[in-house]
Amino acid sequence: MVRPADVTALQELVREYPCVWPRGGGTKTGLRPPEGAVVVELSGLRGVVEYDPGEFTFTALAGTPVREVEKLLAEHGQYLPFEPPLAAAGATLGGTLASGLSGPGRYRYGGVRDFVLGVRFVDAEGHVVRSGGKVVKNAAGFDLAKLFVGSLGQLGVVVEVSFKVFPAPQAHATLRVEHRRFEEAWEVLRALYASSFDLEALDLVPPGTLWVRVAGRGQSLGARLERLRAFLQGRGEVVEDDAALWEQAREFRWVPAGWALVKVPLTPRRVVALEQELAPTDSLRRYSAGGNVGWVAWPGSPAALSEVLQRLELRGLQVLGGGGPAYLGVRGPEPFAARVKRALDPVGRFGGSF
Amino acid sequence: MDAAQVVAGLRAIYPAHRVLARPAELAPYESDALTAFRARPAAVVLPENREEVVATVRWCHRYGVPFVARGSGTSLSGGSLPVPGGVVIALNRLNRILRLDPEERIAVVEPGVVNLEVSKAAAPFGLYYAPDPSSQPVCTIGGNVAFNSGGAHCLKYGMTSNHVLALEAVLPDGEVVRFGGESLEEVGPDLVGLFVGSEGLFGIALEVTLRLVPKPEAYRTVLAAYRSLEAAGEAVAQVVASGLLPGAVEIMDRLSIEAAEAAVHAGYPSDAAALLIVELEGEEPEVEAELEELLRVVRASGAYEVRLARDEAERQKIWKGRKSAFSAVGRLSPDYLVQDGVVPRTRLGTALAEIERLSREYGLRVANVFHAGDGNLHPLILYDGRKPGELQRAEELAGEILRLCIRLGGSITGEHGVGVEKRQYLAEMFGPRDLEVMRRLRQVMDPLEIANRGKMFPAAREPEPAGVR
């Protein structure tokens, strides 16, 4: 493992080694370097480069811990609505971008891809390349910043990211709604999904616990909760001091040590089929973002889980490691992705394939 | 291959009446909304299904004939301007909404579906399609995808890219690919995000999966009149600083207000130097609470008149003027250029003062409407094409404004894209290596450079505007 002190040093490393793999906080233990790759540790590329609260944007080096950025934003009454996971564990901005992970808060305004504005990265030939910009609205050139979201370090080494931020809500509260059966909980989730309630987060923990988070101005929170409870036929227990609750979710503290954690993109309808398959297993599940993502915790190697996903025509990403490949489930040929890889990394400097 | 050969070749794919070749038939396709540029294609084809689109692209690739896909031709940057002697693939007949799934909140559409039609189809389910460029009654989803179209709600809701979940596309060399998925989340690189906004250089979208969102329960729309543009700009800074996240924040200046009033009689305060429109949206109790704060801020900001829309009709009236501004300004002058640039919001005042100075220097009037919430400016440069040299001066002024945007740390385009109009400025915004990487991506998708040839990337020499009327 090598640790460049700055971008220039990183460029030299990329030119020197035939295969390199960037590492941020090492929090996504399921993502492993390709065989023979030199791991480039980016904690030296750290710090906020530019932050203007009036602009709703900030720019920081990729190795900057998410926690550090969130603290700075909070001081100015702003936040990252997509709640990068594993921040307390040491996640960095670059790693968040490369792994494409968002927390439960992505439900309201969008995920990491919806908030990235621009990137600078070191390409396969060791040049620094810029894409996008630092302003919230920009249509110039190809959007490589988005392309890098979820690219697992296989297209280049991101050194700097610009993000859009939003004003932080004044107050939060959560409703916990218990159901005896999963099907009941899912029906309620669907009803909320179809409603015009403006929810911060909407999670379902099998068998039947629904977590509904609202956020906004303090003076209206009470009225909004009342209306929500009325919609739920008077059900639901209010948790006012809900920060700890959602921190648990973001940090995946419900995942037992040593287990694999797999991210499965879903839609509300697909949740049912997956839950039916997994309920009889030893796995633990959390369906987040209104049913748009399933987080599956699996004891040991998730090969069997991969088979289930394949049968259901779903994909998965092993975020916390139980061993084996990062991509699980359906893996067809990806002609468009292959072309992108060919254009940006023809020599395989960054390993992997999509 | 000459025009006659192109036409003959295409007639093997299409029945004769769907290959347009006579000058009178071609004329409407020679330009888009960037009317200063015209070019004559060899032929325009009117496919009715994706198979015909794919066959056309493959034919073009086989014979190295450049093509341009076209929706409704509303591009303000020459995005659907034909390549002289090339083929225009007009997609308006691929206008079916293939699937609308209200439970999953998605719509799967053909590229020729008009933007507003998606929201109309979703309305009975309490859903809508959020990206709302002012041309939305006319522009198509395919065009929106190509240019990552924006609108007035981008700060809070993002642009087209944030509302496209999956795509099926034919690449310029004829391969048909699918990427993305129906989920809001994904594993793997965001290929949809790369394709959206690629200005047609990566081929043609055949099928687009769109995200639908629930219609907000309530709106509160405020119109405020100011005696100066600076005051209006400062009010925006105050609104932002107060922690509010409005759905839309728009500013119009005196010239655009006058034009809009004359055109659609929105009932605006007619002597205002600037109008600010701020719209809150969300749950009823929430927007009520936010409104209190908004009115407090706006009243303290020096507005001499503040109006609150009392119902949906009044709300629509406020928006009517703003949405008609571009075409309304057309009444003030024989010709105009619509510009599109971005400056950091906090530099808006500086930018406007500088635009005013440039307007005087060049002796051309400039009307300003802008998405103040995200710093996206739309200066409308008025000129008279019949006066010798005036178009050129207008374009020079436009160039100065773009340079100003770059200097202030913004962008040469917020939402209209680079197209033909701004390709020379791409090199001022990005460095040689940045452009090289973009070129390599283009190359791998389109080795023959037949898709939208001559756009987005800077040319070796300046393009001449052809055949200005």
Boltz contact constraints between the chains, C-beta under 6 A:
constraints:
  - contact:
      token1: [A, 54]
      token2: [B, 346]
      max_distance: 6.0
  - contact:
      token1: [A, 55]
      token2: [B, 344]
      max_distance: 6.0
  - contact:
      token1: [A, 55]
      token2: [B, 345]
      max_distance: 6.0
  - contact:
      token1: [A, 77]
      token2: [B, 243]
      max_distance: 6.0
  - contact:
      token1: [A, 113]
      token2: [B, 190]
      max_distance: 6.0
  - contact:
      token1: [A, 113]
      token2: [B, 193]
      max_distance: 6.0
  - contact:
      token1: [A, 114]
      token2: [B, 158]
      max_distance: 6.0
  - contact:
      token1: [A, 114]
      token2: [B, 162]
      max_distance: 6.0
  - contact:
      token1: [A, 127]
      token2: [B, 433]
      max_distance: 6.0
  - contact:
      token1: [A, 129]
      token2: [B, 433]
      max_distance: 6.0
  - contact:
      token1: [A, 129]
      token2: [B, 434]
      max_distance: 6.0
  - contact:
      token1: [A, 129]
      token2: [B, 437]
      max_distance: 6.0
  - contact:
      token1: [A, 130]
      token2: [B, 434]
      max_distance: 6.0
  - contact:
      token1: [A, 133]
      token2: [B, 411]
      max_distance: 6.0
  - contact:
      token1: [A, 135]
      token2: [B, 342]
      max_distance: 6.0
  - contact:
      token1: [A, 135]
      token2: [B, 344]
      max_distance: 6.0
  - contact:
      token1: [A, 135]
      token2: [B, 375]
      max_distance: 6.0
  - contact:
      token1: [A, 135]
      token2: [B, 410]
      max_distance: 6.0
  - contact:
      token1: [A, 135]
      token2: [B, 411]
      max_distance: 6.0
  - contact:
      token1: [A, 136]
      token2: [B, 374]
      max_distance: 6.0
  - contact:
      token1: [A, 137]
      token2: [B, 154]
      max_distance: 6.0
  - contact:
      token1: [A, 137]
      token2: [B, 342]
      max_distance: 6.0
  - contact:
      token1: [A, 137]
      token2: [B, 374]
      max_distance: 6.0
  - contact:
      token1: [A, 137]
      token2: [B, 376]
      max_distance: 6.0
  - contact:
      token1: [A, 137]
      token2: [B, 414]
      max_distance: 6.0
  - contact:
      token1: [A, 138]
      token2: [B, 411]
      max_distance: 6.0
  - contact:
      token1: [A, 139]
      token2: [B, 148]
      max_distance: 6.0
  - contact:
      token1: [A, 139]
      token2: [B, 197]
      max_distance: 6.0
  - contact:
      token1: [A, 139]
      token2: [B, 413]
      max_distance: 6.0
  - contact:
      token1: [A, 139]
      token2: [B, 415]
      max_distance: 6.0
  - contact:
      token1: [A, 139]
      token2: [B, 417]
      max_distance: 6.0
  - contact:
      token1: [A, 140]
      token2: [B, 411]
      max_distance: 6.0
  - contact:
      token1: [A, 140]
      token2: [B, 412]
      max_distance: 6.0
  - contact:
      token1: [A, 140]
      token2: [B, 413]
      max_distance: 6.0
  - contact:
      token1: [A, 140]
      token2: [B, 418]
      max_distance: 6.0
  - contact:
      token1: [A, 140]
      token2: [B, 429]
      max_distance: 6.0
  - contact:
      token1: [A, 141]
      token2: [B, 430]
      max_distance: 6.0
  - contact:
      token1: [A, 141]
      token2: [B, 438]
      max_distance: 6.0
  - contact:
      token1: [A, 142]
      token2: [B, 198]
      max_distance: 6.0
  - contact:
      token1: [A, 142]
      token2: [B, 438]
      max_distance: 6.0
  - contact:
      token1: [A, 143]
      token2: [B, 193]
      max_distance: 6.0
  - contact:
      token1: [A, 143]
      token2: [B, 194]
      max_distance: 6.0
  - contact:
      token1: [A, 143]
      token2: [B, 197]
      max_distance: 6.0
  - contact:
      token1: [A, 146]
      token2: [B, 190]
      max_distance: 6.0
  - contact:
      token1: [A, 146]
      token2: [B, 193]
      max_distance: 6.0
  - contact:
      token1: [A, 147]
      token2: [B, 189]
      max_distance: 6.0
  - contact:
      token1: [A, 147]
      token2: [B, 190]
      max_distance: 6.0
  - contact:
      token1: [A, 147]
      token2: [B, 194]
      max_distance: 6.0
  - contact:
      token1: [A, 149]
      token2: [B, 190]
      max_distance: 6.0
  - contact:
      token1: [A, 150]
      token2: [B, 186]
      max_distance: 6.0
  - contact:
      token1: [A, 150]
      token2: [B, 188]
      max_distance: 6.0
  - contact:
      token1: [A, 150]
      token2: [B, 189]
      max_distance: 6.0
  - contact:
      token1: [A, 150]
      token2: [B, 190]
      max_distance: 6.0
  - contact:
      token1: [A, 151]
      token2: [B, 189]
      max_distance: 6.0
  - contact:
      token1: [A, 166]
      token2: [B, 245]
      max_distance: 6.0
  - contact:
      token1: [A, 167]
      token2: [B, 243]
      max_distance: 6.0
  - contact:
      token1: [A, 167]
      token2: [B, 245]
      max_distance: 6.0
  - contact:
      token1: [A, 196]
      token2: [B, 214]
      max_distance: 6.0
  - contact:
      token1: [A, 196]
      token2: [B, 217]
      max_distance: 6.0
  - contact:
      token1: [A, 198]
      token2: [B, 282]
      max_distance: 6.0
  - contact:
      token1: [A, 198]
      token2: [B, 283]
      max_distance: 6.0
  - contact:
      token1: [A, 216]
      token2: [B, 286]
      max_distance: 6.0
  - contact:
      token1: [A, 217]
      token2: [B, 289]
      max_distance: 6.0
  - contact:
      token1: [A, 219]
      token2: [B, 289]
      max_distance: 6.0
  - contact:
      token1: [A, 220]
      token2: [B, 285]
      max_distance: 6.0
  - contact:
      token1: [A, 220]
      token2: [B, 286]
      max_distance: 6.0
  - contact:
      token1: [A, 220]
      token2: [B, 289]
      max_distance: 6.0
  - contact:
      token1: [A, 223]
      token2: [B, 285]
      max_distance: 6.0
  - contact:
      token1: [A, 224]
      token2: [B, 283]
      max_distance: 6.0
  - contact:
      token1: [A, 224]
      token2: [B, 285]
      max_distance: 6.0
  - contact:
      token1: [A, 265]
      token2: [B, 183]
      max_distance: 6.0
  - contact:
      token1: [A, 265]
      token2: [B, 185]
      max_distance: 6.0
  - contact:
      token1: [A, 265]
      token2: [B, 186]
      max_distance: 6.0
  - contact:
      token1: [A, 266]
      token2: [B, 183]
      max_distance: 6.0
  - contact:
      token1: [A, 267]
      token2: [B, 104]
      max_distance: 6.0
  - contact:
      token1: [A, 267]
      token2: [B, 182]
      max_distance: 6.0
  - contact:
      token1: [A, 267]
      token2: [B, 183]
      max_distance: 6.0
  - contact:
      token1: [A, 269]
      token2: [B, 104]
      max_distance: 6.0
  - contact:
      token1: [A, 292]
      token2: [B, 183]
      max_distance: 6.0
  - contact:
      token1: [A, 292]
      token2: [B, 184]
      max_distance: 6.0
  - contact:
      token1: [A, 292]
      token2: [B, 185]
      max_distance: 6.0
  - contact:
      token1: [A, 293]
      token2: [B, 185]
      max_distance: 6.0
  - contact:
      token1: [A, 315]
      token2: [B, 187]
      max_distance: 6.0
  - contact:
      token1: [A, 317]
      token2: [B, 187]
      max_distance: 6.0
  - contact:
      token1: [A, 335]
      token2: [B, 177]
      max_distance: 6.0
  - contact:
      token1: [A, 336]
      token2: [B, 177]
      max_distance: 6.0
  - contact:
      token1: [A, 336]
      token2: [B, 179]
      max_distance: 6.0
  - contact:
      token1: [A, 336]
      token2: [B, 191]
      max_distance: 6.0
  - contact:
      token1: [A, 339]
      token2: [B, 444]
      max_distance: 6.0
  - contact:
      token1: [A, 342]
      token2: [B, 444]
      max_distance: 6.0
  - contact:
      token1: [A, 343]
      token2: [B, 440]
      max_distance: 6.0
  - contact:
      token1: [A, 343]
      token2: [B, 441]
      max_distance: 6.0
  - contact:
      token1: [A, 343]
      token2: [B, 444]
      max_distance: 6.0
  - contact:
      token1: [A, 354]
      token2: [B, 188]
      max_distance: 6.0
